[in-house]
Amino acid sequence: MNANKTARLSGFFFLLMVVFGLFAEVFFRQKLFVPANAAETAARIISQSFLFRAGIVSDLLMSVCYLFTAIALYQLLASVNRNLAAVMVLFAAAGSTLLLINLLNEYAPLLILSGGSAWSGFSGNQLQSLAILSFRIYEHGYMIGQVFFALWVLPLGILIYQSGFLPKVFGILFAIETVCGLLAVIIHFLIPSSTLETALLLPAMMAEFPFMFWLLIRGVK
């Protein structure tokens, strides 16, 4: 496969990762999980269990596409620096694995609220609290996964900057994303502030979306 086709394949996997991730966030988590209202969250999960399962599948596919994106980019950028490209894939593989394992915590609320003999000793309110607790653990686990999501774009940025066939500005933006992403994780656990975390994650959108469309539309020469 020539470099231009590899670039577009990388962009395609990147696009799938974004699409599956957005679906899971907008149509799954934001629709079913109501902050500070365990009873309403439980009712929505039970009444829309298919949407819940679809959200889990979407997150699964997003995590897999995350890894495939890194592998395709390895094929594109290995000629620049094979060792650095391998580090990029290693970080992406670690992040993808953490995200996939953490999905158990995201899926647990449905298991807990569906009932069964395993939960017979718990009251309805207790089950709702356990479900919310599991989802909160998922959220913290997701932030831990962000460590590798921030780290994998650092070697990517360096490779882009050194490549000569991709705009250097993307390399700079990915370096900024790495710093901001790691700071967001530190803020999350040290001095929690959702506003500050969101602001620190914005550079990721500024780097990833233009790069994705560049690969899809322009490719490389």
C-alpha positions in Angstrom: 0.0 0.0 0.0 1.5 3.4 -1.0 1.9 6.2 1.5 -1.2 8.2 0.3 -3.5 5.2 0.8 -2.0 4.5 4.2 -2.6 8.1 5.2 -6.2 7.9 4.2 -6.6 4.6 6.0 -5.2 6.2 9.1 -7.7 9.1 8.7 -10.5 6.6 8.2 -9.7 4.8 11.5 -9.3 8.1 13.2 -12.8 9.1 11.9 -14.3 5.9 13.1 -12.7 6.4 16.5 -14.3 9.9 16.7 -17.7 8.7 15.5 -18.0 5.8 17.9 -16.6 8.0 20.8 -19.1 10.8 20.1 -22.0 8.3 19.9 -21.1 6.8 23.2 -20.8 10.2 24.9 -23.8 12.1 23.4 -26.4 9.3 22.9 -25.4 7.0 25.7 -23.7 8.6 28.7 -25.2 12.0 28.5 -28.7 10.6 27.7 -28.8 7.9 30.4 -26.6 9.1 33.3 -28.1 12.0 35.3 -25.6 13.7 37.6 -26.7 13.5 41.3 -29.9 11.6 40.6 -29.4 7.8 41.1 -33.1 7.0 40.9 -33.6 8.7 37.5 -30.4 7.2 36.1 -31.5 3.7 37.2 -34.9 4.2 35.6 -33.3 5.3 32.3 -30.9 2.4 32.2 -33.6 -0.2 32.8 -36.1 1.4 30.3 -33.4 1.9 27.6 -31.2 -1.1 28.1 -30.7 -1.6 24.4 -29.3 1.9 24.1 -27.1 1.1 27.1 -25.7 -2.0 25.4 -25.3 -0.1 22.1 -23.2 2.5 24.0 -21.0 -0.2 25.4 -20.5 -1.7 21.9 -19.7 1.8 20.6 -17.0 2.3 23.3 -15.6 -1.1 22.4 -15.3 -0.2 18.8 -13.9 3.2 19.6 -11.1 1.6 21.7 -10.3 -0.9 18.9 -10.2 1.9 16.3 -7.9 3.8 18.6 -5.4 1.0 18.3 -5.9 0.5 14.6 -5.3 4.2 14.0 -1.9 4.0 15.7 -1.0 0.9 13.7 -1.9 2.6 10.4 0.1 5.7 11.4 3.0 3.4 12.2 3.0 2.1 8.7 2.9 5.7 7.5 5.6 7.1 9.8 8.0 4.2 10.5 10.3 5.4 7.7 10.9 8.6 9.7 11.9 6.9 12.9 10.9 3.2 13.4 11.7 3.1 17.1 9.7 6.3 17.9 6.8 4.9 15.8 7.0 1.7 17.8 6.8 3.7 21.1 3.7 5.5 19.7 1.9 2.1 19.1 3.0 0.8 22.5 1.4 3.8 24.2 -1.7 3.5 22.1 -1.9 -0.2 22.9 -1.6 0.4 26.6 -4.3 3.1 26.4 -6.6 0.9 24.4 -6.2 -2.0 26.8 -7.0 0.2 29.8 -10.1 1.6 28.2 -11.3 -1.9 27.3 -10.8 -3.2 30.8 -12.4 -0.2 32.3 -15.6 -0.8 30.2 -16.4 -3.5 32.8 -17.1 -0.7 35.3 -19.2 1.1 32.7 -21.2 -2.1 32.0 -21.7 -3.0 35.7 -24.7 -0.6 36.3 -26.9 -2.6 33.9 -25.9 -5.9 35.6 -26.6 -4.5 39.1 -29.9 -2.9 38.2 -31.2 -5.9 36.2 -31.5 -7.8 39.5 -31.0 -11.5 40.1 -30.2 -13.7 43.0 -26.7 -12.1 43.5 -28.4 -8.8 44.5 -31.3 -10.2 46.5 -29.9 -8.9 49.8 -29.8 -5.3 48.6 -32.6 -2.7 48.6 -33.6 -0.7 45.6 -31.8 2.4 46.8 -28.6 0.4 47.6 -28.6 -1.1 44.1 -29.0 2.4 42.6 -26.1 3.6 44.7 -23.9 0.7 43.7 -24.7 1.4 40.0 -23.7 5.0 40.3 -20.6 4.1 42.2 -19.5 1.7 39.4 -20.0 4.5 36.9 -18.0 6.9 38.9 -15.2 4.4 39.1 -15.4 4.1 35.3 -15.0 7.9 35.0 -11.9 7.9 37.1 -10.5 4.9 35.2 -11.2 6.7 32.0 -9.0 9.6 33.2 -6.2 7.1 34.1 -6.5 5.9 30.5 -6.0 9.5 29.4 -2.4 9.3 30.5 -1.6 7.0 27.6 -4.0 8.9 25.3 -1.9 12.0 25.9 1.4 10.1 25.7 0.8 8.4 22.4 0.4 11.7 20.5 3.8 12.9 21.7 5.8 10.6 19.5 3.2 11.1 16.8 3.8 14.8 17.0 7.6 14.4 16.8 7.3 12.0 13.8 5.0 14.5 12.0 7.4 17.4 12.7 10.4 15.4 11.4 8.5 13.8 8.4 8.8 16.5 5.8 5.6 15.3 4.2 3.1 16.4 6.8 2.6 20.0 8.1 4.9 20.7 11.1 2.0 22.6 12.8 0.3 19.3 13.6 3.4 18.1 15.4 3.4 21.3 17.5 -0.3 20.9 18.3 0.1 17.3 19.3 3.0 18.3 21.7 0.7 20.9 23.3 -2.0 18.2 23.5 0.3 15.9 25.4 1.1 18.6 28.0 -2.5 19.7 28.4 -3.8 16.1 28.6 -1.4 15.1 31.3 -2.2 18.3 33.3 -5.9 17.4 33.0 -5.3 14.0 34.6 -3.3 15.7 37.4 -6.0 18.2 38.0 -8.7 15.5 38.0 -7.1 13.7 40.9 -5.4 16.5 42.8 -7.7 19.5 42.6 -10.9 18.3 40.8 -12.4 20.9 38.5 -14.5 19.8 35.6 -14.3 23.3 34.0 -10.5 23.3 34.1 -10.3 19.7 32.9 -12.5 20.5 29.9 -10.5 23.5 29.0 -7.2 21.5 29.1 -8.7 18.8 26.8 -9.7 21.4 24.2 -6.3 21.4 22.5 -6.9 17.7 21.7 -9.8 18.8 19.4 -7.6 21.5 17.8 -4.9 19.0 17.0 -6.9 15.8 16.1 -9.8 17.0 14.0 -7.7 19.1 11.5 -5.1 16.3 11.3 -7.8 13.7 10.7 -9.4 15.7 7.9 -5.9 16.4 6.4 -5.2 12.7 6.2 -8.7 12.0 4.7 -8.8 14.8 2.2 -5.2 15.7 1.4 -3.3 12.6 2.2 0.5 12.8 1.7 2.8 13.3 -1.2 
